[in-house]
Amino acid sequence: MEGPSSGGERRVSELVTPAFVVDRSLVAANCAKILAACTELGLTLRAQTKTHKTIEGAVLQTGGSRRGLVTSTLQEAEFYAEHGFDDILYGFPFIPHHMPRVAQLTKRLEKFHVMIDSQVAVDTLAANDPPPGKQWSALLAINCGNNREGVWWEAGEAEALAWQLYKTPSVTFAGVYVHCGNSYKAVQSGDVEGVRDQTIERLLAVVDRIKGRGVACPGIGVGSTPTCSRPGPSMKQLTELHPGNYIFYDAQQVSLGSCRQEDVACCVATRVIGHHPDRNQLLIDCGFTGLTKQGMGQLPSGCCIFRGHPNLKLDNMTQEIGFVDAVEGRLDFEQYPIGCMLFLLPWHSCATAAMYPEYQVVEGDVVVDVWRPTRGW
């Protein structure tokens, strides 16, 4: 039976499983790498926080400055504002329902920005007075091929909305923003760079048209972890980058060439709970509520990588149980005794982290901290 370690330290082997485990030194290294890349390119990093949603992670992402974040929820923005962060972008399409909370954040922070991609959003800002002594600050979201939020880059709507924002006395037009999430669809070497450069080319065409209307465009931001992990000369024409997944990385990023497997800073600790030689299968105590089914079938090993065990494959999951097969041949059940720990590198760290109310932060095999993310919207 496992007992507490001496000296009050907790070991990884003592964790209740499944557990979300974060290697602090790898997180620090990943954050330092992207900060250094931005410095070399002469750009500002506006780090996306949705992967981790923790104070500790955001401190490392900002190099300790606590300035320059983009969040995916208003809950995150409020959480960071409460902990001394500033210059925060709510990187989600602004709608009228958001106005009361946006007004409070605008009042509270020196710099708070919303992202708009509709006439309704522009009209809402124009129809509401900002807090005394403040202006609304808005970035225009552009769709350069990802086909999520944003106005289509070739449409005249972009410069029309930028012009309206610029001419509204209560609004500061802060620039343009694009998420090149289509880089995640890369299948061949060079595809990520192709998406990166095409996105920047299209975005700069929009900026030229906006400037042609006599509107200054102070911010030009692009981001996704695959593209920002492969910086190129075209990025020097921007003002900021806004990736987020790089703080942890994951199996998907390994498959895209964004990082090495050794750079993945998070994993799910799980235990073997059953041997079934008749069907050549192990059971583990991590089902889809501890990992998600994202990426199922994308890897020879299923939807995750078994760290140090390349012949294991997560073949299926129920809510609390995972079914582990061999990639090839027969399993050596003696190598995986019931109760032993295995470590899964998730396909998508953002979604997997969202399964856990706290992260076990480790140095080596010692748990040195617990990070508690904010949750909700």
N, C-alpha and C positions, 0 to 999 in steps of 0.2 A: 504494500500500500504506500502511496506517495504521501509524505508528510512535509511540513513546512521546513524550509531550509534554515540553516543556522544564521544567527546574526540578524534576524528579521527580514532578510532579503527574500523576495519571491523569485522563484525560477520559472522559466517558461514551462517546464514540465509540470508545474503545479496549477496551471491555469485551467479554469473550467472551459470546456470546449463545446461548440466551436468558439474560437476567440479571434478577434481581428488584431494582428500583431504588426507593429510599426517599428522599423529599425531607424532610430533617431539619427545615427551618423549618415545613413544613406539619404534620408530626407534632407539633411543639411547640405550634403554634397550635391544633390539634384538641384536644390534651390540656388546654391552658389554658382553652379554651372550656367543656369539660365540668366542669372543676374550679370555674370561676367560676359555672356554673349551679347546681352543688351548694351552693356557698357562699350564693348568693342564696336558695335554697330552704331553707337551714338544715339540709342533709343531709350525710352523710358519703359519699364516693365509695369504693366497694370495686371497684377496676378489674379487669375480666376480662383475663387475659393470653394467652388461647389464640390470638388473632389473630397475635401477633408472637413471643411466647415468648423475649424478649430482656431482658437486664439494662437496657440503655440505654432501651428503650421503657418498662419498668416504672418507672424513675426519673422519666421525664417524666410518666407517668400519675399517680404519687403526689406530684407536685410536689416531688420530692427527699426526701420523708420516709421512703421505703421502708417504709411502713406501710399496710396495708389492700389486700389483693389477693384475688382468687378465681381459682383455676386449674382447668383441666379434666383434668389428670393429676397423679398423685403425683410423677412426674418433674419437672414444673414446680415443684411445691411444694418439693421437695428442692433444686432448682436455685436458687430464690430464697432459701431458708433459708441455703444455702452462701454467698450474696452479701449477707448482712446485712439481708434483708427479714424482717418479722414481721407478726403479725396476718393470717394466711393462711387462707383457706377452701378446702378441697378440694371444689369445686362439682360433685360427681359422686356418684351414689348409693353410699353406704358399704355394703360387704359384708364378711363375715368374712375373706376372703382379704386384705383391705387392712390388717388389724390390726397386723402387725409393723411396717410402715412408718409407719402412723399413730401407733403408740406412740413410735417414734423422733422423729417430728416434734413430738409433744406434749411429749416430754422436752426437745427442743432449743429450742423457741420459747416466748416468753412467752405468745403466743396462737396456737393452731392449732385450727381447727374442722372438723368433718365435717358432711356433709349427709345426712340420713336420710329415708327414705320408706317404711320397712317395719318390721314387727314383728321380723323377723330382725335388722335393724340395731340396734334398741333392745336386744334380748336379748343381742346380741354385746357391746355396750358394758357392759351390766350384769354380764356374766359375766367380764369381764376387768378386773383392777386397773390403774388408770392408773399412770404413773411416780410415784415418791415425790414428795410435795409438789404433785402436779398433779391436775387433774380433766379428764375428757373434756369437750369443748365441742361441742354439737350444734345445728345448725339444722334445722328441719323444712321439707322441700320441699313446696310446695303446687302442685297443678295447677289453674290458674284458667281453663283452656281451651286451652292449648298442646298438651296431650296428649302430653307427653314424660315426664320424671320427675315425681314428686310424688304425694301423696294428693289425691283429688278434693275440691275445696273444700267441697262440700255434704255430704260423708260425715262421719259422726261419728268416723271413724278419726283425723282430724287432732287433735281435742282429746284423744282417748284416748291417742295416742302422746305428745303434749305432756305430758299428766299423768304418764305413766310416766317420761319423761325427767326431769321436775321432781322426782319422788319418789325417784329413784335417787341415793343419796348421792354416788356417784363421778362424776356427770354434771352439768354446767351446761347448762341449757336456754337457748340464746342467742337464740332467736327463730325467725322464719319467713322463707322465701326463695321467690321465684317468678321464673321466667324467662318473660317474655311474648313468646316467639318467634313466636306467632301474629300478631304485628304485621307479620311479613314477608309475610303473605298479603294485605296491603292492596292494593286495586285502585282505590279512589276516594279523592278528597280527604276527609280527616276520618276515614278508617278507622283510621289509626294512633292518633289521639286517642281514638277509640272503644274500641279495645283497651286502651289505657293506662288510661282511667278505669274501664272495666268490671273490669279486672284488680285495680285498687286497691280498688274497691268490694267485690269478692268476697274479697280477701285480708283486708280489715278486718273483714268478717263472720266470718271464721275466727278472727281475733284476739279479737274480742268473745266468741266462744264459748269460746276457751281461757281468757280472763280470767274468764269465768263459772264456770270450774272452780277458780278461786283460783290460777291460774298466771300469773305475770308474764311478759310477752313483750317483752323489752328491744329486740330487733332486728326491724325490719319492712323487708324489702328487696325491691325490684323492679328488673328491668332488662332492657333490650334497647336496642341503639343507635337503632332508629327511635323508640321512645317517649322515650328520654332526650335525643334530639336535638330533641324537641318538648316541653319541660317545661311543666307546667301546674299550676294551684293545687292539684289533688288530690294531687300529690306531696308537698305539705307535711305530709301526715298520715303519711308514712313516716319512717324513720330513715336509710336509705342506698339508693344506687343502685349497680348493678353492670353497666354496659355494657362492651363491649370492642372491637367492630369500629371504633368511631369513631376509634381511633388512626390507622388508614389510610383508612377509608371505602372505597368501591368503586362499581362501576357499578350494582349493585343498590340501594345507598343513595341514589345519585343518582335512580334511578327511583322510589324511595319518598319522595323529598323531604327526606331526612335531611340532605342537604348539596348543595352545588353541585359541578359537575364540577371546578371549580378547587380544591376542598378535598380531592380524592382525593390522598393522599400517597404512593401506591405505583403502580408500573406495571411491566410486563414489557417490557424492551428486546429487540427481535428484528430480524433482518435479512432483506431480500428475497433469496431464493436462486434464483428462477426466474421467467421470463416465458412465458406461454402465451396469446398473442393469439387463437389458434384457438378457445379456450374462454373468452376474456375473463377470465383468472385469473392472479393472482400466487401464488407459493409463498413462505412464510416459514419460518424455522428454529425455530419454536415450535409444538410439537404439544401433545397433552393432558398430557404429563408436565411441561410448562412452564407450563401455564395451568389445567388441568382442563377438563372439558366442562360444568361447572355453568353453568346459565343459557342453554344453547344454545337459540336460538329466542326468547329473551325480549326481545331488542332488534332493531331493524332492522339493526343491525350485527353480529348474531350473539350471542355470549356475552361480548363485551367491547366497549369503545369505543376506536376508533383515535384517539388524541389528535391533534387538528388535522387529521384526515382523515375527515370525517363520511360520505363516500361509499364508504368501504371496509367490507366485511362479511366477518367470519371465518365462512365457510360450513361448514367441516368440518375435522377434524384426524385425523391418525394419531399415532403415538407421538411422533414428532420433527418433523413437518411440518404446517403450517397452510395451508389453501386459502382464498385471499382473492378475493372477487368484488366487483363494484360493486353498491352499493345500487340505483343507477339508471344506465342508459346504459353507455357504453364506458369502460374504464379508460384513463387516459393513462399508458402505460408509461414514457414519458420522465420523468414526475414521480417514478417509483419505480425508479431504476436498480438493477440487481443489486448487492447489497452495501450498499445504503443502510439506515439504521435506521428502524424504526417503533416506536411506543410504545403498548402495550395497557393500558387500564385494565380490570382483571379484574372479572368479575361478582361474585365472592366472594373478597375479599382473604385471608381466613383460610385457605381451601383452597389458593389459589395460593401464598401464602407457605410453606405446608407442603411445597412442591415443592423448596425451595432450602435448601442447607446454610449459606448466608450471604447477607446483603443488602448491596447496594452503596448506601451512604448518600451523598447528593449535596447540594451547594449550587450551584445553577446547573448548569453542565455539568462541574463538578469533583467527583470522588469524594473525599470528605473522611474517610470512615470505613468500616469493615466491621463489621456486627453479625452475631453468630453465635447463632442460636436454639438452645435445647435441643430435643432430639428424643426420642421414645420415650414409654413409659407408666410 
